[in-house]
């Protein structure tokens, strides 16, 4: 059988990402979908077959070929054949996809049919981008457009400059493909005069591909863009990190990149505009937390709460989080987790088992409790320096709450999020503000509510005994400081020693013994600033020594001791909070 007799649908399709292929390690594959795109690809591929001794042309051909996978032989394409027969004047002006033509709609002689068959044999291949083959200008990205001469060559050449330009409607500089800091790929039009569409929508700004595949059109040329085999490889996050570091000067940890892995090929979970990129990363009493992103590359924490019988409580939490978010925006404060959107699948509030999603940012890459167990605090003097940096950041965020008459109420290592943790920079964020409450008026206290709020081990004694104010948060931070210094919780008990019960006396004695040992160890610290600050934060009215029964330090006083006093009125100093404190 002659090869030309084989229907195009039955011809073998070669896999461009097989080992040994030029596209073996590709991040994405761009496959021509409509006849116009396949014809344009074939014309570019055909131009690369031209033999020349001109070094400039040879270099241009080599550059164009870098992002093209061209099969070993041509294949039949009857849609392209119809396109060539009908001519560009019959193309639809309203859709980038050419309308199919009825092959019986017109009569052709046998000679014409043979000629058409010859014309329909094309190079069917793919474009691809690979981190191992950076674009000509890596900081800009892979430039997509029609063929251009050196030295302004495009990285991905969609079509040749010819009389078909009007049919293809592709500009010389059409768009950019680039790696986003989330590790996803994005497309961005270069000019408003070009037509670039994603999933049928014309875009005018950056669009991130946070799902495994999408439809992408440049002018009249339509493609399927999808993440390739190489982007699912075990070493891919390391390759992305290297690319971001070397070419874009963006520093990301592997842990942070793991929050937005290559999109799964299975059906994505989408909540509103958000696509879940990492499964459950946190679980609390009120709900489960996942990481999600939208088509603009914004990454968020998605907290799912089942309403149940607590609809009123959920509503109160929402109002509280909205109030705190508005406060943070007004004061330019970004060290608190902020609510940006609420999504529900029960807008009429009629379903008891309905879900509510609190969309919050920033999406922390890790939490302090993990840092404590993974050895991030180092040893010796380096550990003391890191503890001081972390403690000052937590105190700074808490000081913002207290200045604005709010109490966090449940500060502990799992509620301290890590945005950045490198040798150059440490930046933290306070998580889980669901139980936050307004501070009492100065000189007053909230009534003690034994058994409600907070977490045993970080709970200030007065919360269970006599009443409390914002200084209860300082106690919790002091306990965390001792954990960071010593590497373990100083007095973790299974039961609350301050809650009335038959074994209260024994539990309190046990606590006082461990408390005394912790204070004794703190007094041996050579770093006077850290020593005085932490000892001052864990004072309480039931201590056995008069020194520890003195008034507990405020956040502002502790910061001053650590040399990180904040100017309450100078908002400009808070504009760079996202950079965090510089690690020593």
ZANU-193445 format. One record per residue (C-alpha): residue in three letters; x, y, z. Coordinates in steps of 0.2 Angstrom, whole numbers, plus 5000, padded with zeros to 4 digits. Last residue first. Layout:
// residues N
ALAXYZ...
END
This chain:
// residues 584
UNK510951885303UNK509251855295UNK508552005287UNK506852035294UNK505452005282UNK505352065264UNK503452065265UNK503652195278UNK504252315265UNK502852445267UNK502952435286UNK504252565287UNK503152685277UNK501852665290UNK502752775303UNK501552805317UNK501852655328UNK503752665326UNK504352495330UNK505652445342UNK506752305336UNK508252305347UNK507752155357UNK507352245373UNK506252365362UNK505352225355UNK504952155372UNK504252325377UNK503152345362UNK502452165364UNK502052205382UNK503052135396UNK502252045410UNK501952135427UNK503052065441UNK502651885448UNK504251815441UNK505351925452UNK504251885467UNK504651705465UNK503351565466UNK502351615451UNK500551635452UNK500351815445UNK501351765429UNK502951815421UNK503251725404UNK503651875393UNK504851955405UNK505951805405UNK505951805386UNK506451985384UNK507751985398UNK508651835391UNK508551895373UNK509252055377UNK510551985389UNK511251855376UNK512351745387UNK510851635392UNK511051565410UNK509551655416UNK508551565403UNK509051395411UNK508351455428UNK506751515420UNK506451345412UNK506851245428UNK505651355438UNK504351325426UNK504651135426UNK504451135445UNK502951265445UNK502051145432UNK502250995443UNK501551085458UNK500151155447UNK499750975441UNK499750905459UNK498551045465UNK497351025451UNK497150845453UNK495350845459UNK494850985446UNK494851165443UNK495751215427UNK497451295430UNK498551135428UNK497751105410UNK498050915407UNK499250825396UNK500650935401UNK501951025391UNK503151125402UNK504651185393UNK504251135375UNK505751075366UNK507151145355UNK507951245369UNK507951415362UNK506551395350UNK505451305363UNK505851445375UNK505351575362UNK503651485359UNK503251495378UNK503651675378UNK502451695362UNK501051615372UNK501351725387UNK501351875376UNK499651825369UNK498951825387UNK499552005388UNK498052055377UNK496852045391UNK496451915404UNK495351855418UNK495551775435UNK495951585433UNK495851495416UNK496451645405UNK497551695420UNK498651545417UNK499151595400UNK498851455387UNK500251395377UNK500351215384UNK498451185383UNK497851275367UNK496751435367UNK494951455368UNK493651385380UNK493951265395UNK493951395408UNK493251555403UNK494051695413UNK493151865411UNK493951985399UNK495052115408UNK495052295412UNK496352425414UNK496252485396UNK494652425388UNK494552245384UNK495452185368UNK494352135353UNK494351945349UNK495351825338UNK494651645338UNK494651635319UNK496351715317UNK497151555311UNK498851615305UNK500151745310UNK501351775296UNK503251755295UNK504751815285UNK506551765287UNK507851825274UNK509651805269UNK509951635275UNK508251585269UNK506551565277UNK505151645268UNK503251645270UNK503251545286UNK501651535295UNK501451545314UNK499851455320UNK500651285321UNK501951355333UNK500751425345UNK499651585347UNK497851555350UNK497051715357UNK497451835344UNK496951985354UNK496452145346UNK496452325351UNK497352405336UNK498952425346UNK498752245351UNK498552175334UNK500052275327UNK501052225342UNK500652045338UNK501452065321UNK502952145328UNK503152015342UNK503051875329UNK504451955318UNK505451995334UNK505451815339UNK505951755322UNK507451865322UNK507951835340UNK507751645337UNK508851655322UNK510251745331UNK510151625346UNK510351485334UNK511851555325UNK512651575342UNK512551395346UNK511551275335UNK510451275319UNK508651345320UNK508151255304UNK508351085311UNK506851005304UNK505850985320UNK505751175325UNK505451225307UNK503951105306UNK503251185322UNK503551355314UNK502451325299UNK502751305281UNK502551375263UNK501251505270UNK499851555258UNK499751735260UNK498251755259UNK496551695263UNK495051615254UNK493751565267UNK492751425259UNK491051385266UNK490251205264UNK488451165266UNK487951025277UNK486451115285UNK485751175268UNK484651325267UNK485851475268UNK485151535251UNK486951555244UNK487351375248UNK488951315239UNK489851455248UNK491351565244UNK492151695255UNK493551815248UNK495051905253UNK495251855271UNK497051905277UNK498351805287UNK499251935297UNK501051995294UNK500452105279UNK500152275287UNK499752425276UNK498752505289UNK497152515279UNK497452345271UNK497752265288UNK496252345296UNK495152295281UNK495752115283UNK495452125302UNK493652175299UNK493352045286UNK494051915297UNK492851965311UNK491351975299UNK491751795293UNK491951725311UNK490251795315UNK489451715300UNK490351545304UNK489651565322UNK487851595316UNK487951445304UNK488551335318UNK487251195315UNK488251115301UNK489251245292UNK490651135285UNK492251245284UNK493551235270UNK495051345271UNK495851395255UNK497551465257UNK498051575242UNK499151585227UNK498951725214UNK499651665197UNK498451765186UNK497351605182UNK497051575200UNK497951475213UNK497551355227UNK498351285243UNK497251175255UNK496651205273UNK495451095282UNK494151155295UNK493651225312UNK494551115324UNK496151125313UNK496851035298UNK498351095287UNK499151055270UNK497650965263UNK497950945244UNK499051055234UNK498551145218UNK496751175221UNK496051285207UNK495351455212UNK494151565202UNK492651485211UNK493151325219UNK493951215206UNK494551035209UNK495550985194UNK495050825183UNK496550715182UNK498150775173UNK498750855189UNK499451025188UNK501351035190UNK501651075208UNK501051235217UNK501351215235UNK502951115231UNK503751275225UNK503751345242UNK504651185249UNK505851195235UNK506351365241UNK506151515229UNK507351655225UNK506851755209UNK508351825200UNK507451785183UNK508851685174UNK509851605187UNK508751585202UNK507151555193UNK507951425182UNK508751345196UNK507151335206UNK506251265190UNK507551135188UNK507451085207UNK505551075205UNK505750965190UNK506950835198UNK505550705202UNK504850715184UNK503050785181UNK503650935171UNK504650815160UNK503150725154UNK502350885146UNK501151015153UNK499851055140UNK499551185127UNK498251145113UNK498451255099UNK497451375087UNK498151485074UNK496951625068UNK497751765078UNK498751665092UNK497551545100UNK497851435116UNK496651295122UNK497151235139UNK498051085147UNK498551025165UNK497751165174UNK498651315182UNK499151395165UNK499451575171UNK498751725160UNK499751885160UNK498752035153UNK497652075138UNK496751915136UNK495451865123UNK494351725130UNK494051565120UNK495051445132UNK496551565131UNK496551695117UNK497951805110UNK497451935097UNK498752065094UNK498452255094UNK498552255113UNK500452215112UNK501652095119UNK500251975125UNK500651875140UNK500751685142UNK501051595158UNK501951435164UNK501751365182UNK503251365194UNK502351475206UNK503651605201UNK502951605184UNK503951525169UNK503751625153UNK502851625136UNK502851795128UNK501651855115UNK501451915097UNK502952005091UNK503051985072UNK501151985073UNK500051835069UNK498451855059UNK498651685050UNK497651725035UNK498351905034UNK500051835035UNK499751705021UNK500551825008UNK502151785017UNK503151815033UNK503351635039UNK502251565053UNK502251515072UNK504051545076UNK504451515094UNK506051595100UNK505851745089UNK507451815081UNK507951995083UNK509751985078UNK509351905066UNK507851905054UNK506051885061UNK504851735057UNK503051765065UNK502751775083UNK503151695101UNK504551765112UNK505051635125UNK505451735141UNK506051915145UNK507351875158UNK507851725147UNK508251825132UNK508651705118UNK507551575127UNK508251445139UNK508551265133UNK508651155148UNK507151235155UNK506251165140UNK504851245129UNK503951155116UNK503251175098UNK502451025090UNK502450915075UNK501450875059UNK502550905044UNK501350905029UNK500550805015UNK499050895010UNK499750974995UNK500150804987UNK498350744990UNK497750904982UNK498750874967UNK497950704965UNK496250774968UNK496550904955UNK497050764942UNK495550664946UNK494450814943UNK493650904957UNK491750934960UNK491151044974UNK490251014990UNK490650834992UNK492150865003UNK491050965015UNK492051105023UNK492451115041UNK492451295048UNK494151365052UNK494551405070UNK495051575075UNK493251635073UNK492351785067UNK493251815050UNK492851645044UNK494051585031UNK493351595013UNK494651725007UNK496051615013UNK495951484999UNK494651354997UNK495851224990UNK497251255003UNK496051245017UNK495251085010UNK496951005009UNK497351065027UNK495850975033UNK496350825023UNK498050805032UNK499250675026UNK500850645035UNK502650695033UNK504150595039UNK505350595054UNK504350705065UNK504750895069UNK504950945087UNK505151135087UNK505851245101UNK507751235096UNK507251225077UNK507051415076UNK508751445083UNK509651315071UNK508751395056UNK509351565061UNK511151505064UNK511151425047UNK510351585039UNK511751685046UNK513151555042UNK512651555023UNK513051385017UNK511251335014UNK510151185012UNK508351215014UNK507451095026UNK507151225039UNK505951305027UNK504851155027UNK504751155046UNK504051335045UNK502851285031UNK502251135041UNK501951245057UNK500951365047UNK499951225039UNK499551145056UNK499051315063UNK497851345049UNK497151175049UNK496651185068UNK497551105082UNK499351145082UNK500151065098UNK501151165110UNK502051055122UNK502551115140UNK504051085152UNK505050985139UNK506350865146UNK506250745131UNK505950875118UNK507450845107UNK507050665108UNK508250535116UNK506950475129UNK505250505123UNK504450675124UNK503950705105UNK502950545105UNK502750495087UNK500950485080UNK500750325068UNK499550355054UNK497750295056UNK496950465058UNK497850535043UNK497050395031UNK498450285023UNK498350305004UNK499850425004UNK500950285011UNK500650174996UNK500050005000
END
